[in-house]
Every structure is written in C-alpha cells, then in structure tokens.
Amino acid sequence: MMPIAFRYLLSTLSVFLLLTPQVRLYGQSEKSYHVICAAFYNLENLFDTILDSGLRNNEEFTPEGPNAWDTERYHSKLKKLAEVISGIGTGMTPDGPAILGVSEVENRRVLEDLVKEPVIRDRNYRIAHFDSPDRRGIDVALLYQPEYFTLTNARTYSLYLPHDTAFRTRDQLVVSGRLDGEMFHFIVNHWPSRRGGEKRSRPLRNAAGQLCRHITDSLLQLNPMAKLVIMGDLNDDPVNPSVKEHLRTKGKEEELQGGDLFNPMMKMYRDGVGSLAYRDSWNLFDQIIVSQALLGKDYSTWKIYGVRVYNESFLVQKEGAFTGYPLRTFAGGVYMNGYSDHFPVYLYLIREVN
C-alpha cells in the first residue's frame, strides 16, 4: 500500500531540472515532497453498444449504426483510453492521476467498464457522475483514487438560457473533498461546442463561463482561500471572452486581483501548444485553471507545480490527411481504432514533507 501521498525526493540537481527558477528557495539542501497529479481527458464519444431510449441520440454508436459500434470496437476503445490514463503524470508519481476529470461519456456504466481495465484496475478509481440533459447523451464525470481523495459532496449545475428554453447541454460537475487532508473543490466542464461557427455559438460558451464563475464565487464567498481546480473541454482557448472575461482568468500571477482565477495554460497557448487540431491549426480547449490559494511559494500546503499536455508520440496520427493530429477513433468517417481527438492535460500539486 502506497502512503497517503507519494513522497518524491528531489535532489538539488533534480529540483533544478524539474522546478521553475524558484529552485533558489531551496539552496543546496535536499527537500522531500508529496506529489499529486490531477488531469482532464475528453474521451471522445465513449459510448457503449446499447441504444438508449428517450432524447439520447446515440444510434450511430450501435452495432447497426453507421459506425458499426460493436463489442469488439467498444472494448478496444476502453483498452486504449486506459492505456493513456495509465501513463499520465507517471514521470513524478507512479500512481498517475489521483484526480481525473473526463467528458464525452455516455453513462456511468461505461466508466465502470473503463476503471476495470487491467492497466488501471489497481488504482481503484471511484466515480462521481450524474446524467446530464445534453441531447447527445454525453456527460462529464470525475474519477478519483480513494487512497488520496475523500469525497464529501458532489452536485451538478445546469446551464439554462432564458431566451432558449429548449437548449440542453452538459451540466457542470462540482466535486468537493479532502485531498490528503486539505479541502479541495474540483469543477468539471464541457462547454457548448462551436457547431454553427465560433461567432454564432460564442454566447453559449459565454453563458457557460458565467455559470462557472457563479459556482466559483459561491465557493469563494464561503472561504476566500478555497482551493479550486477548474478543468474541462471549454471549446474555447484561454484568450477567448468566455474564459478570460466571463470566468475572469489571467495568465500572469502579478496581474491577479481579488477573486481572479489563474490560468497557467495561457503561456502554453501563446507558445503554440495545443490539445486538439482543426483545419491544420491547434487549439487549447482543454484547460486546467486554479484559484489563487494554490499559488505562492509556501509549500507547507498544496501548491500548483506546472501544467502539461500529454501528447506522447503514440497518441499522434502518423499518416494520411490528419498526420500530426491526435489519433482518434474515427477520422473522416473511417475507423482508425485510435484514442481521442483530444490530448489529455494535467498538473502536479506539490507539498513539502515536514
């Protein structure tokens, strides 16, 4: 049994290689840290093979549908997604993501099948999931390892548009609990898509940003030093109004004002790093954003320690019209037997061992 948080010993050299210039804080002595990984992954249409009734439009993901989505293809998808999850964050913690937000899942059943895959079964992932009203029948969820995280509460918030009462999309999931003894709130998102064009659909994502901001304000009102981690496929980049203005994020710590959120992925986006590709350009829709309580140099409590895009070469398509793109399950209507059209994103949290 691993300890409640993996103790990762950083020598002077490894601190220099792995940490930011804050290395000078540690001088020449060795320091020992707890390290925890939190990640987000859009699983790209993780459907089972069963046709659901009601408003859920998943006929294409059935054996008789256009995708010929049978048991073999479903289990191949599960195996490949689990392979990806097994590798995220293992450069600093062998247990990978203690917290994993996911999107584009059909129901709880597919998540139960996923966490039973042999390569991640030993992590004993638990599931926080609620059905969303989305017309495609896709939801968000949070997987967590109980060895690290103790859930105390989970609930969802629905996005309603007063001028369009028929509008339906994914709920925003809020999961609260103790991460190795410290209270955290994880907010998992999958904002409305750009279907119909970015400009035309922009008000939908602005509204989603406002809803997420409302959730954030409610938590910060209860505790101004609340530790919040907002993650998800926002279908917008860090510079778009939904993220920058309506959610109130900034990419530089020195620019933060009261209540602002820190988006560590802003610099990554400006450097040209993306999590998905469309028409030969990269977007960074998959983001992890944090509250100010996770910033600073006092590592006696959990602090953010950088973000990454998990874009290993095996996740990249090597040939054809989509060379260089994420290797997805279907591309241009052709079954590729890949992973997802998104790369996962993740961050490390570190805390000094007394």
C-alpha positions in Angstrom: 0.0 0.0 0.0 1.3 3.4 -1.0 1.4 6.2 1.6 -1.4 8.7 1.5 0.6 10.8 -0.9 3.6 9.7 -2.8 6.8 11.1 -1.3 9.0 12.2 -4.1 12.6 13.1 -3.1 14.1 15.9 -5.2 17.8 16.3 -5.1 19.4 19.7 -5.8 20.0 18.6 -9.4 16.5 17.2 -10.0 15.0 20.3 -8.4 16.9 22.4 -10.9 15.7 20.2 -13.8 12.1 20.0 -12.8 11.1 23.1 -10.9 10.8 26.7 -12.0 13.6 29.2 -11.1 12.1 29.1 -7.5 14.9 26.5 -7.1 16.9 29.2 -5.3 14.4 28.9 -2.5 15.8 25.5 -1.6 19.5 26.4 -1.5 21.8 23.3 -1.6 19.8 21.1 0.7 17.7 18.2 -0.3 13.9 18.5 0.0 11.2 15.9 0.1 7.8 16.5 -1.4 4.4 14.9 -1.7 3.4 14.9 -5.3 -0.2 14.5 -6.6 -1.4 14.6 -10.2 -4.7 15.9 -11.4 -5.8 15.6 -15.0 -8.6 16.1 -17.5 -9.3 14.0 -20.6 -12.0 14.3 -23.3 -12.7 10.6 -24.1 -14.3 11.4 -27.4 -17.6 9.6 -27.6 -17.2 6.8 -25.0 -20.5 5.1 -25.8 -21.5 1.5 -25.1 -23.2 -0.5 -27.8 -26.8 -0.3 -26.3 -29.3 2.1 -27.8 -30.8 4.3 -25.0 -34.4 5.4 -25.2 -35.7 9.0 -24.7 -33.8 12.0 -26.0 -30.4 10.4 -26.2 -29.4 10.3 -29.8 -26.7 7.6 -30.0 -27.9 5.4 -32.8 -24.6 5.8 -34.6 -22.9 4.0 -31.7 -24.7 0.7 -32.0 -23.8 -2.4 -34.0 -26.4 -1.5 -36.6 -25.5 2.2 -36.8 -23.1 3.8 -39.3 -20.1 3.4 -37.0 -20.8 -0.4 -36.7 -20.1 0.1 -33.0 -19.9 -3.4 -31.7 -18.5 -5.1 -28.7 -15.0 -5.5 -30.2 -14.7 -1.8 -31.0 -16.1 -0.8 -27.7 -13.6 -2.9 -25.7 -10.7 -1.7 -27.9 -11.7 1.9 -27.1 -11.7 1.1 -23.4 -8.3 -0.6 -23.6 -6.8 2.3 -25.4 -8.2 5.0 -23.1 -7.0 3.1 -20.1 -3.5 2.8 -21.7 -3.4 6.6 -22.0 -4.7 7.2 -18.4 -2.1 4.7 -17.1 0.7 6.9 -18.4 -0.4 10.4 -17.5 1.8 12.1 -14.8 3.8 9.0 -14.1 7.0 11.0 -14.5 6.6 12.1 -10.9 4.1 9.8 -9.3 3.7 6.1 -10.2 0.0 6.2 -9.4 -0.8 8.7 -12.2 -3.8 11.0 -11.8 -5.3 10.9 -8.3 -8.0 13.1 -9.8 -9.2 12.7 -13.4 -12.0 14.7 -14.9 -13.5 13.3 -18.1 -16.0 14.3 -20.7 -18.0 12.8 -23.5 -19.1 9.7 -21.6 -22.5 8.2 -22.2 -23.3 6.9 -18.7 -21.9 5.5 -15.5 -21.8 2.0 -17.0 -19.0 3.0 -19.5 -17.0 4.5 -16.6 -17.4 1.3 -14.6 -16.1 -0.7 -17.5 -13.2 1.8 -18.0 -11.9 1.6 -14.5 -11.9 -2.2 -14.6 -9.4 -2.2 -17.4 -6.3 -4.2 -16.2 -3.7 -1.4 -16.6 -5.5 0.9 -14.2 -7.6 -1.5 -12.2 -5.2 -1.4 -9.2 -5.7 2.3 -8.8 -9.2 1.5 -7.6 -10.8 4.6 -9.2 -14.1 5.7 -7.7 -16.7 7.6 -9.8 -18.6 10.8 -9.3 -21.2 11.1 -12.2 -24.6 12.4 -12.9 -26.7 12.2 -16.0 -26.8 15.5 -17.9 -29.7 16.8 -20.1 -27.4 17.0 -23.1 -29.2 15.9 -26.3 -26.3 13.8 -27.5 -26.4 12.0 -24.2 -22.9 12.8 -23.1 -21.9 13.7 -19.6 -18.9 14.8 -17.6 -17.6 12.9 -14.6 -14.7 12.7 -12.1 -12.7 9.7 -11.3 -10.6 9.7 -8.1 -8.4 7.4 -6.2 -9.7 7.0 -2.6 -6.2 6.5 -1.3 -5.6 10.2 -2.0 -9.1 11.8 -2.1 -12.0 11.5 0.2 -15.2 12.8 -1.4 -17.6 14.8 0.9 -20.0 16.2 -1.6 -20.9 16.2 -5.4 -23.5 18.0 -7.3 -24.2 19.4 -10.7 -25.3 22.8 -12.1 -27.3 23.0 -15.3 -26.9 25.8 -17.9 -30.3 27.4 -18.7 -30.8 30.1 -21.3 -33.8 32.3 -20.6 -34.2 33.1 -24.3 -34.0 29.5 -25.4 -35.8 27.2 -23.0 -35.2 24.2 -25.3 -31.4 24.5 -25.1 -29.7 21.5 -23.5 -26.0 20.9 -22.8 -23.7 19.2 -20.3 -24.0 20.0 -16.6 -21.1 21.4 -14.7 -20.0 19.0 -12.0 -18.7 20.1 -8.6 -16.9 17.5 -6.5 -15.7 18.5 -3.1 -13.5 16.6 -0.7 -10.2 16.3 1.1 -7.0 15.7 -0.9 -4.6 14.2 1.5 -6.3 16.2 4.3 -6.8 19.5 2.6 -10.2 20.7 1.3 -10.5 21.0 -2.5 -13.2 21.7 -5.0 -13.0 20.3 -8.5 -15.3 21.7 -11.2 -15.5 19.6 -14.3 -16.7 21.3 -17.5 -17.6 20.5 -21.1 -18.9 23.8 -22.6 -21.1 24.1 -25.7 -19.4 23.3 -29.0 -18.6 25.7 -31.9 -21.2 23.9 -34.1 -22.6 26.5 -36.4 -19.5 28.7 -36.2 -17.4 30.2 -33.5 -19.0 33.6 -33.6 -22.6 32.4 -33.8 -22.1 29.9 -30.9 -20.0 32.2 -28.7 -22.9 33.4 -26.5 -23.4 29.8 -25.4 -19.9 29.5 -24.1 -20.0 32.9 -22.6 -23.1 31.8 -20.6 -21.2 28.6 -19.6 -18.3 30.8 -18.4 -20.8 32.9 -16.3 -22.2 29.8 -14.7 -18.8 28.5 -13.8 -18.0 32.0 -12.4 -21.2 31.8 -10.3 -20.1 28.5 -8.9 -16.6 29.8 -8.2 -18.0 33.0 -6.5 -20.2 30.8 -4.3 -17.3 28.7 -3.1 -15.0 31.7 -2.5 -17.7 33.5 -0.6 -17.8 30.6 1.9 -14.0 30.6 2.0 -11.9 33.2 0.2 -8.9 30.9 0.4 -10.8 27.9 -1.1 -8.6 25.6 -3.3 -10.4 25.3 -6.6 -9.4 23.4 -9.7 -11.5 24.1 -12.7 -10.9 21.6 -15.6 -12.5 20.7 -18.8 -13.0 21.0 -22.5 -14.1 24.6 -22.8 -14.4 24.6 -26.6 -12.6 28.0 -26.4 -8.9 29.0 -26.0 -7.5 30.8 -22.9 -7.8 34.1 -24.8 -11.5 33.9 -25.7 -14.0 36.0 -23.8 -15.8 33.0 -22.2 -12.6 32.1 -20.3 -10.8 35.4 -20.0 -13.7 37.8 -19.2 -16.7 35.8 -18.1 -14.7 33.3 -16.0 -12.3 36.1 -15.0 -8.9 34.4 -15.6 -5.5 35.8 -16.1 -2.3 34.2 -17.3 0.2 36.1 -15.1 0.2 35.9 -11.4 1.3 39.5 -11.0 -1.9 40.7 -12.8 -4.3 38.9 -10.5 -6.8 40.9 -8.5 -9.3 39.8 -5.8 -11.3 36.8 -7.0 -9.5 36.4 -10.3 -8.5 32.9 -11.3 -5.1 31.9 -12.6 -4.9 30.1 -16.0 -1.4 28.5 -16.2 -2.2 27.4 -19.7 -2.2 30.9 -21.2 1.5 30.9 -21.7 1.4 27.4 -23.2 -1.3 28.6 -25.6 0.8 31.6 -26.6 3.8 29.3 -27.2 1.7 27.4 -29.7 0.9 24.3 -27.7 -2.5 22.7 -28.3 -4.6 19.8 -27.2 -6.6 19.3 -30.4 -6.2 20.3 -34.1 -8.7 21.6 -36.6 -8.1 22.6 -40.2 -4.3 22.5 -39.6 -4.3 24.8 -36.6 -4.0 24.0 -32.9 -6.4 24.9 -30.2 -6.0 24.6 -26.4 -9.6 23.9 -25.5 -8.7 21.5 -22.7 -7.6 23.6 -19.7 -6.9 23.5 -16.0 -7.5 26.7 -14.1 -6.9 27.3 -10.4 -7.8 29.7 -7.6 -5.2 31.9 -6.0 -4.9 29.7 -2.9 -2.9 27.3 -5.0 -0.3 29.9 -5.9 2.8 31.1 -4.0 6.0 29.7 -2.5 4.7 28.4 0.8 4.8 24.6 0.1 3.6 23.7 3.6 0.2 23.3 1.8 -0.6 22.1 -1.7 0.5 24.4 -4.4 0.4 24.1 -8.2 3.6 23.0 -9.9 3.1 23.5 -13.6 0.8 22.1 -16.2 1.4 19.8 -19.2 -0.3 18.5 -22.3 0.1 14.7 -22.5 0.9 14.5 -26.2 3.1 11.4 -26.4 4.0 10.2 -29.9 1.8 7.1 -29.7 -1.2 9.4 -29.5 -0.3 11.2 -32.8 -1.5 10.1 -36.2 1.4 9.1 -38.3 0.0 9.2 -41.9 -2.8 10.3 -44.1 -4.7 13.6 -44.3 -4.6 14.1 -40.5 -0.9 13.4 -40.0 0.2 15.1 -36.8 -3.3 15.3 -35.3 -4.4 13.3 -32.2 -5.1 9.8 -33.3 -8.8 9.5 -32.9 -11.3 6.7 -33.1 -12.9 7.8 -36.3 -11.4 10.3 -38.8 -13.4 11.4 -41.9 -15.8 8.6 -41.3 -13.1 5.9 -41.3 -12.5 3.7 -38.3 -8.9 4.5 -37.0 -9.0 2.4 -33.8 -7.3 5.3 -32.1 -7.7 7.1 -28.7 -9.4 10.5 -28.8 -9.4 13.7 -30.8 -8.1 15.5 -27.7 -4.8 15.1 -25.8 -5.2 15.0 -22.0 -3.9 17.8 -19.9 -2.6 17.6 -16.3 -1.0 19.4 -13.5 1.1 18.5 -10.5 0.4 19.6 -7.0 3.4 19.5 -4.5 3.6 19.9 -0.8 6.8 19.9 1.3 7.3 17.0 3.7 7.9 18.3 7.2 
